[in-house]
Amino acid sequence: MADPVSQEVELKRALAQYLHDQQVGVYKAGTIPYTATERGIFTNGPDLPTTLDNCIVLTSRRPIPEGRSNLVFPIDILSRVKGNRIAAGNLAGFIFDALDHKEGVPPGMHISWAWEFSRLDYSADSNGRTASIQTFYFRGRRRGA
């Protein structure tokens, strides 16, 4: 018998699919490898793929209770791209436009509101890859509430 899937894992998977549908990146559930030309979306953060220059990694943090029925789910979204800080900022802006101040995003997860809480940009690493890490808050219903 398989272990149950937590709400945070379900949210990350639904968010990855939503970002895929918005053409922010490519989400492949399972073990199908990404090609070098795809911007892969991973839900197993904080581990970064070492072979891809262009990727998005979702990491969930501990949910914050908000009353008896609601939780705020913080999700860190690390986006990495080959190029300068402008390229990283553009990708972070694309993610911001897809998620910030949205209702019902991602669909089917009973999220009433999503917003960007913080953002930090990183300079290029030794491979010429810049990055941004954004924390989004997703206000939703507690499972079973």
The 8 nearest C-alpha neighbors of each residue, nearest first, counted from 0:
[[1, 2, 3, 4, 5, 8, 9, 6],
 [2, 0, 3, 4, 5, 8, 9, 6],
 [1, 3, 4, 0, 5, 8, 6, 9],
 [2, 4, 1, 5, 0, 6, 8, 9],
 [5, 3, 8, 2, 6, 9, 7, 1],
 [6, 4, 8, 7, 9, 3, 10, 2],
 [5, 7, 9, 8, 10, 4, 142, 141],
 [6, 8, 10, 5, 9, 11, 59, 72],
 [9, 7, 11, 5, 10, 6, 12, 4],
 [8, 10, 6, 12, 7, 11, 13, 5],
 [9, 11, 7, 13, 8, 12, 14, 6],
 [12, 10, 14, 8, 13, 9, 42, 15],
 [13, 11, 15, 9, 14, 10, 8, 16],
 [12, 14, 16, 10, 15, 11, 105, 17],
 [13, 15, 17, 11, 16, 12, 105, 10],
 [16, 14, 12, 18, 17, 13, 11, 26],
 [15, 17, 19, 13, 14, 18, 26, 20],
 [16, 18, 14, 20, 19, 15, 105, 13],
 [19, 17, 21, 15, 23, 20, 16, 14],
 [18, 20, 16, 22, 25, 24, 17, 21],
 [19, 21, 17, 22, 18, 16, 23, 24],
 [20, 22, 18, 19, 23, 17, 97, 24],
 [23, 21, 19, 20, 24, 18, 25, 17],
 [24, 22, 18, 21, 19, 94, 93, 25],
 [25, 23, 38, 19, 22, 39, 40, 18],
 [24, 26, 39, 19, 40, 38, 37, 27],
 [27, 25, 40, 19, 39, 15, 16, 28],
 [26, 28, 29, 31, 25, 40, 30, 39],
 [29, 27, 26, 30, 31, 12, 41, 16],
 [30, 28, 31, 27, 32, 26, 41, 42],
 [29, 31, 32, 28, 27, 33, 41, 26],
 [30, 32, 29, 27, 33, 28, 34, 26],
 [33, 31, 30, 34, 27, 29, 39, 35],
 [34, 32, 39, 37, 35, 31, 27, 38],
 [33, 35, 36, 37, 32, 39, 51, 38],
 [34, 36, 37, 51, 33, 52, 38, 50],
 [37, 35, 34, 38, 53, 33, 51, 39],
 [38, 36, 34, 39, 35, 33, 25, 24],
 [39, 37, 54, 24, 53, 25, 40, 36],
 [38, 40, 54, 25, 37, 24, 26, 33],
 [39, 41, 55, 26, 25, 56, 54, 24],
 [40, 42, 56, 43, 57, 55, 39, 44],
 [43, 41, 57, 44, 11, 56, 12, 58],
 [42, 44, 41, 45, 46, 57, 58, 56],
 [45, 43, 58, 46, 57, 56, 42, 47],
 [44, 46, 58, 47, 43, 56, 57, 77],
 [47, 45, 44, 43, 48, 56, 58, 41],
 [48, 46, 49, 45, 44, 56, 54, 41],
 [47, 49, 50, 51, 46, 54, 52, 41],
 [48, 50, 51, 47, 52, 46, 54, 53],
 [49, 51, 48, 52, 35, 47, 53, 34],
 [52, 50, 53, 49, 48, 35, 54, 39],
 [53, 51, 81, 80, 128, 54, 50, 79],
 [52, 54, 80, 38, 79, 51, 81, 39],
 [55, 53, 38, 39, 79, 78, 40, 51],
 [54, 56, 78, 40, 77, 39, 41, 79],
 [55, 57, 41, 77, 44, 76, 40, 42],
 [58, 56, 76, 42, 44, 75, 41, 77],
 [59, 57, 44, 75, 74, 45, 76, 56],
 [60, 58, 74, 73, 75, 7, 57, 61],
 [59, 61, 73, 74, 62, 58, 72, 75],
 [60, 62, 63, 59, 73, 72, 7, 71],
 [63, 61, 72, 71, 70, 60, 73, 64],
 [62, 64, 71, 70, 65, 72, 61, 73],
 [65, 63, 70, 66, 69, 71, 62, 67],
 [66, 64, 69, 70, 63, 67, 71, 68],
 [65, 67, 68, 69, 64, 70, 63, 141],
 [66, 68, 69, 65, 64, 144, 141, 70],
 [67, 69, 144, 141, 66, 140, 70, 65],
 [70, 68, 140, 65, 141, 139, 66, 67],
 [69, 71, 64, 65, 63, 139, 141, 138],
 [70, 72, 138, 63, 137, 62, 136, 139],
 [71, 73, 62, 137, 136, 70, 138, 74],
 [74, 72, 136, 60, 135, 59, 71, 62],
 [73, 75, 59, 135, 58, 134, 60, 76],
 [76, 74, 134, 58, 133, 57, 59, 77],
 [77, 75, 57, 133, 132, 56, 134, 78],
 [76, 78, 132, 56, 55, 131, 75, 133],
 [79, 77, 55, 131, 130, 54, 76, 132],
 [78, 80, 130, 53, 54, 129, 55, 128],
 [81, 79, 53, 128, 129, 52, 87, 82],
 [80, 82, 128, 52, 127, 129, 53, 79],
 [83, 81, 128, 86, 127, 80, 129, 84],
 [82, 84, 85, 86, 129, 123, 87, 81],
 [85, 83, 87, 86, 129, 88, 122, 82],
 [84, 86, 88, 83, 87, 89, 82, 90],
 [87, 85, 89, 84, 88, 83, 82, 90],
 [88, 86, 84, 90, 130, 85, 89, 129],
 [89, 87, 85, 91, 86, 90, 92, 84],
 [88, 90, 92, 86, 91, 87, 85, 93],
 [89, 91, 93, 87, 92, 88, 86, 94],
 [92, 90, 88, 94, 93, 89, 95, 87],
 [93, 91, 95, 89, 90, 94, 88, 96],
 [92, 94, 90, 96, 91, 95, 89, 97],
 [93, 95, 97, 91, 92, 96, 98, 90],
 [96, 94, 92, 99, 98, 93, 97, 91],
 [97, 95, 93, 94, 98, 99, 92, 91],
 [96, 98, 94, 95, 93, 99, 21, 18],
 [99, 97, 95, 96, 101, 94, 113, 100],
 [98, 100, 114, 95, 101, 115, 113, 96],
 [101, 99, 114, 113, 112, 98, 102, 115],
 [100, 102, 113, 99, 112, 98, 104, 103],
 [101, 103, 112, 111, 104, 113, 110, 100],
 [102, 104, 110, 106, 111, 105, 109, 112],
 [105, 103, 106, 102, 101, 110, 113, 98],
 [104, 106, 14, 103, 17, 13, 108, 107],
 [107, 105, 104, 103, 108, 109, 13, 17],
 [106, 108, 109, 105, 103, 110, 104, 13],
 [107, 109, 110, 106, 105, 10, 103, 104],
 [110, 108, 139, 107, 140, 111, 103, 106],
 [111, 109, 139, 103, 108, 138, 112, 104],
 [110, 112, 102, 103, 139, 138, 109, 113],
 [113, 111, 102, 138, 101, 110, 137, 100],
 [114, 112, 137, 101, 100, 136, 99, 138],
 [115, 113, 99, 100, 136, 135, 116, 98],
 [114, 116, 135, 99, 117, 134, 136, 133],
 [117, 115, 135, 134, 114, 136, 118, 133],
 [116, 118, 134, 133, 115, 119, 135, 132],
 [119, 117, 133, 132, 134, 120, 131, 116],
 [118, 120, 132, 131, 133, 121, 117, 130],
 [121, 119, 131, 130, 132, 118, 122, 88],
 [122, 120, 130, 131, 129, 123, 119, 84],
 [123, 121, 129, 84, 124, 120, 130, 83],
 [122, 124, 129, 128, 127, 121, 83, 125],
 [123, 125, 127, 126, 128, 129, 122, 121],
 [124, 126, 127, 123, 128, 129, 122, 81],
 [127, 125, 124, 128, 123, 81, 52, 129],
 [128, 126, 123, 124, 125, 81, 82, 129],
 [129, 127, 81, 123, 80, 124, 126, 82],
 [130, 128, 123, 122, 80, 79, 87, 121],
 [129, 131, 79, 121, 87, 78, 120, 80],
 [132, 130, 120, 78, 119, 77, 121, 87],
 [131, 133, 77, 119, 76, 118, 78, 120],
 [134, 132, 118, 76, 75, 117, 135, 77],
 [133, 135, 75, 117, 116, 74, 115, 76],
 [134, 136, 115, 116, 74, 114, 73, 133],
 [135, 137, 73, 114, 72, 113, 71, 115],
 [136, 138, 113, 72, 71, 112, 139, 110],
 [139, 137, 71, 112, 110, 111, 70, 72],
 [140, 138, 110, 70, 69, 109, 111, 71],
 [139, 141, 69, 68, 70, 109, 142, 144],
 [140, 142, 69, 144, 68, 70, 143, 139],
 [143, 141, 144, 140, 6, 68, 69, 139],
 [142, 144, 141, 140, 68, 69, 6, 67],
 [143, 68, 141, 142, 140, 69, 67, 139]]
